[in-house]
Amino acid sequence: MSDEKTKLNAVSPELDIPTPNLDELEKGPWPSYVSGLKRLAAGDATHAKMMRGVIGTLEQSFINRRGYWKGGTVGVVGYGGGIIPRFSELKNEAGEAMYPDALEFHTIRIMPPWGNHYNAALLRKMCDVWEETGTGLIAMHGQSGDIMFQGTDTDGVQKAFNKMNDTETFAELDMGDFSFDMGGAGPAVRTSVACVGAARCEQSCFDEGDLQRATINEFLDDLHRPALPYKMKWKFSGCANDCTNSIQRADMAVIGTWRDDIKINQQGWKAMVADKGMKYVVDNITSRCPGQCMSLNEDSSLEIENRQCVRCMHCINVVSPLSQKYAGKEGNAILAQGDDKGITILMGGKRTLKVGDMFGTVIVPFMKIESEEDKERFLEISGNHVDFFAENALEHERSGEMIERIGLPAYLEGMGLEVESEMIDEPRQSSYVRMDGWDEEVSKWKERKSA
């Protein structure tokens, strides 16, 4: 690797402890987190000396190839979670703490605003609070969506939260009665995440922020007082682009969709085809449709067999940045979602532990989210799952792992949900089908569809 440093890395201060392994990470063409940690260690934050010890501990981890942090119990008054405790086990040859200032290095999880909306004044105030009560190290955002205030001692945890949770701290920003609440940690409901959605995205299919807020308020006690077998996450994405990665990471993924026809501006479409050429359109749009539902007529107009459309939005994404050019600023988009919008609910997404990565499975193919009654129905489904999860999951078992263990039919029965064709994960592998009760089930299915 080149010994040259980027402009940012080159100005990192020299510390009074040797860090030859970490220094290697400052070399080369990319900015390094090590330089940032060193600047914090040499800064004016209350716990700058703690950061010096953390850097020294990290250097020892590189040398000995082991971690030196252990967990414990740290909290704030009235809350059962939201803090990630870390206590150092690193000792010198005499058996004493090698870095006494870094015996504790706790992280506070704070719930962010919906859609991660901040202004510069709010960000500066958050930094000021953390420099006053911690190390100044902030991660925006953790995988659960929280603002991660990293590095303080036990007393600092309470001091920092008191300031973050006090409207007086942010009074000078002219934001009304604004303050932050604690995020989730441990075997509990975790902090929910929503995309920027309806605030500024034309692809939004429902009011993500409103539904997220209603969900958090409904399950606030389960968030702040851990009482579940393991973590439970919601994520809200306004469309199939799934900017929150909900299908991969959320126990309950809520994704916006529509159920009527895609809207086509044939004039704009034809102008795009005439300019871009047929090969571009076939190679980049129609041939990449997973439902193979798009076809071109001889006059270059577009036909879509909407019954075969899976609402993946690939075609909409490709033509969206071209709409102004070919349809005009005042014209309709070349392709757009239908008007009958709502949400799809998927259950069971998670990362690696136990059975490996899992995507969510559809449990509600479509439901409207427009009225208060719609929201109440969504919260009822959510509450039924939390109760079912609490009663049936094993310790340290996520929702997807529970469903995998007991089977989707048993889960749907326990939730009181009807089986739908959209729930099929893969075609059956056995060619033998039991036909007993077939006519009765067909009659039930037809009755549900005609309702």
ABEGO torsion letter per residue (X at the ends): XBABBBAAAAABBBBABBBAAAAAAABEABBBAAAAAAAAAABABAAAAAAAAAAAAAAAAAAAGBBABBBEBBBBBGBABGBBBBBBABBBAAGBBABAAAABBBBBBBBBBBGGBBBAAAAAAAAAAAAAABAGBBBOBBAAGBBBBBGBBAAAAAAAAAAAABAAAAAAAGAEBBBBBBBBBEBBBBBBBBBAEAAABAABABBAAAAAAAAAAAAAAAAABBABABBBBBBBBABAAGAAGAAAABABBBBBBBABBBBBBAAAAAAAAAAAEAAAAAAAAAAABAAGABBBBAAGBBBBBAAABAGAGAAAAAAAAAAAAAAEAABBBABBBBABBBBBBBBGBBBABGAEBBBBBBABABBBBABAAAAAAAAAAAAAAAAAAAAABBBGBBAAAAAAAAEAAAAAAAAGBBBBAAABABBBABABBBABGAAAAAAAAAAAAAX
